[in-house]
Amino acid sequence: MYTSLQALERTRGKQTTYNPWNQKFISHELRSPLHGILRRSQLVHDMQLNSLQRGVLPTIESCGQTLLTITSSIIF
């Protein structure tokens, strides 16, 4: 079983054909769900949460923001 890092290493160095439509499509397909997760996590802040739930929220936000940053740096 390959991890995503191993999959990335396997594709490194392989020539890919640049296709602006693919880049736009992939960008939309990855970024839209990430934005949805980050926006919903902001809404959850206004809800009554127990301490465990409140402790998980920063992890969700941090991971989502990290994925968004990585996705943006790869796509653009």
N, C-alpha and C positions, 0 to 999 in steps of 0.2 A: 504494500500500500504506500502510495506516494503522498507526502505532505505537499502543501501548495508551494513551499520553498523549493522542494525537489522538482516539482512540475515546472516552476519558473526556470530553474537551472537547466532542465532538459531543453527548454525552448530558447534559451539564450544562445545567440549566435546563429539561429536559423533565420534566413531571410524571409521577411513577410512583405506582401504587396500592400502598399498604402492605398487605402480606400476611404475617402472622406465620409462617405455615407455610413460605412461600418463604424468609424470613429464616433460619429454623431449618435448612431443608434446605441452603441455600447455605452457611451457616456450617459445617455438618457436612461437606459435600462439599469445601470448601476447607481447613478446619483439620485434618481427619484426615490427609490425605496430608502436609501440612506437619509435623505432629507426628511422623509416621512417618519422614520424612527427618531431622528433628532427632534423634530417638532413635537411629536407625541410625548417624548420624554420631558419636554418643557412643560407640557400641559399636566403631566402627572405630578409635577412639583406642587401644584395647587390643590391636590387631593389630600385627604387624610390618610397618612401611611404610618405603619408601625416602624420601629427603628430598623428592622431588617430590610424592609422594603425601601426605606429612605437611604439606607447604606448601599443598596444595589444601583440606585439611580446614577451616581457619578461614574460607575463602571460602564453602564450602558452608554452614557453620553460620551465618555472618553473613547471607548472602542468605536462608536459610530463616527466621531470626529476624525479619528485616526484613519479609518477606512475611507472616509470622504477625501481626506488629504492625499492618501496613497493613490486612490482612484484618479483624482484630479491630476496628480503629477505623472501618472502613466498615460492618461488619455491626451493631455494637452502638452 
